[in-house]
């Protein structure tokens, strides 16, 4: 009925707005000095919501591909890509691929932060 890109775009826009609003609310309430509570809270909530949706999709066949695109890829993807990371890691664990799950989780964090540090360092040096 709806074009897949439109579903993802609308869901992503709504998820991004929700992330911004909730993160700002958490920051105002907690006043994080040393720990990024806003992002942490959004990431954990995104994983909780993704877990709920996974169960709903398994239990209710009426949850179609359009709903998955809108909710998981769009809404939750815009809210936090950490939820996609959680879904993929959980899928590996559920299939019994514990070593791959651990490797994926560890490497995603370590290599991701290293890549960001490398890009930051190189581009900062280029602009200095």
Wavefront OBJ file of the C-alpha trace (Angstrom):
o trace
v 0.000 0.000 0.000
v 2.686 2.529 1.013
v 6.100 2.759 -0.595
v 8.730 1.198 1.712
v 10.944 4.310 1.629
v 7.998 6.477 2.674
v 7.261 4.187 5.630
v 10.895 4.286 6.743
v 11.136 8.063 6.222
v 8.003 8.904 8.213
v 8.897 6.445 10.986
v 12.481 7.724 11.050
v 11.394 11.343 11.339
v 9.044 10.528 14.211
v 11.679 8.390 15.937
v 14.323 11.113 15.617
v 11.988 13.712 17.086
v 11.130 11.350 19.948
v 14.842 10.692 20.591
v 15.627 14.386 20.727
v 12.700 15.164 23.019
v 13.220 12.272 25.427
v 16.973 12.736 25.596
v 16.535 16.439 26.366
v 13.956 15.618 29.035
v 16.266 13.090 30.689
v 19.177 15.534 30.619
v 17.041 18.228 32.266
v 15.880 15.807 34.962
v 19.185 14.074 35.710
v 21.680 16.833 34.818
v 24.408 14.409 33.727
v 27.859 15.569 34.617
v 30.008 12.597 33.701
v 27.633 10.072 32.148
v 25.476 10.557 29.018
v 22.183 9.574 30.668
v 20.030 10.951 27.837
v 21.558 8.745 25.159
v 21.796 5.794 27.544
v 18.108 6.089 28.450
v 17.036 6.343 24.818
v 19.177 3.336 23.826
v 17.796 1.143 26.611
v 14.199 2.189 25.916
v 14.739 1.510 22.205
v 15.947 -2.012 23.003
v 12.974 -2.615 25.311
v 10.559 -1.457 22.619
v 12.309 -3.571 19.973
v 12.005 -6.629 22.224
v 8.293 -5.995 22.702
v 7.806 -5.571 18.963
v 9.702 -8.784 18.189
v 7.355 -10.757 20.437
v 4.309 -9.040 18.936
v 5.526 -9.811 15.407
v 6.055 -13.474 16.331
v 2.703 -13.857 18.100
v 0.504 -11.869 15.719
v 0.853 -12.762 12.039
v -1.107 -9.615 11.161
v 2.069 -7.624 11.834
v 3.124 -7.348 8.205
v 6.253 -6.179 6.426
v 4.922 -2.607 6.198
v 4.466 -2.455 9.975
v 7.966 -3.842 10.475
v 9.462 -1.263 8.114
v 7.601 1.597 9.785
v 8.190 0.527 13.392
v 11.558 -1.242 13.419
v 13.495 0.317 10.550
v 11.837 3.736 10.672
v 10.549 4.591 14.145
v 13.010 2.595 16.248
v 15.826 3.169 13.750
v 15.283 6.908 14.002
v 14.883 6.658 17.762
v 18.101 4.689 18.170
v 20.104 2.415 15.903
v 21.164 0.714 19.098
v 17.852 -1.158 18.948
v 18.841 -2.642 15.560
v 22.183 -3.615 17.061
v 20.312 -5.274 19.943
v 17.967 -7.145 17.600
v 20.858 -8.497 15.518
v 22.844 -9.531 18.601
v 19.811 -11.215 20.172
v 19.121 -13.076 16.909
v 22.649 -14.478 16.981
v 22.258 -15.508 20.627
v 18.888 -17.161 19.956
v 20.469 -19.174 17.124
v 23.159 -20.345 19.548
v 25.911 -18.398 17.809
v 27.341 -17.013 21.049
v 30.887 -16.455 19.815
v 29.636 -14.515 16.788
v 27.237 -12.519 19.010
v 30.021 -11.625 21.436
v 32.398 -10.785 18.573
v 29.786 -8.665 16.826
v 28.886 -6.749 19.982
v 32.483 -6.205 21.068
v 33.812 -5.323 17.630
v 30.914 -2.986 16.882
v 31.668 -0.904 19.951
v 35.473 -1.045 19.800
v 35.896 -0.637 16.034
v 33.118 1.967 15.884
v 34.743 4.142 18.544
v 38.183 3.667 16.954
v 36.822 4.629 13.522
v 35.237 7.729 15.005
v 38.485 8.648 16.781
v 40.468 8.118 13.573
v 38.096 10.227 11.472
v 37.987 12.930 14.134
v 41.785 13.034 14.418
v 42.423 13.071 10.664
v 39.827 15.712 9.817
v 40.750 17.890 12.788
v 44.394 17.771 11.655
v 43.377 18.621 8.085
v 41.414 21.650 9.241
v 44.077 22.899 11.655
l 1 2 3 4 5 6 7 8 9 10 11 12 13 14 15 16 17 18 19 20 21 22 23 24 25 26 27 28 29 30 31 32 33 34 35 36 37 38 39 40 41 42 43 44 45 46 47 48 49 50 51 52 53 54 55 56 57 58 59 60 61 62 63 64 65 66 67 68 69 70 71 72 73 74 75 76 77 78 79 80 81 82 83 84 85 86 87 88 89 90 91 92 93 94 95 96 97 98 99 100 101 102 103 104 105 106 107 108 109 110 111 112 113 114 115 116 117 118 119 120 121 122 123 124 125 126 127 128
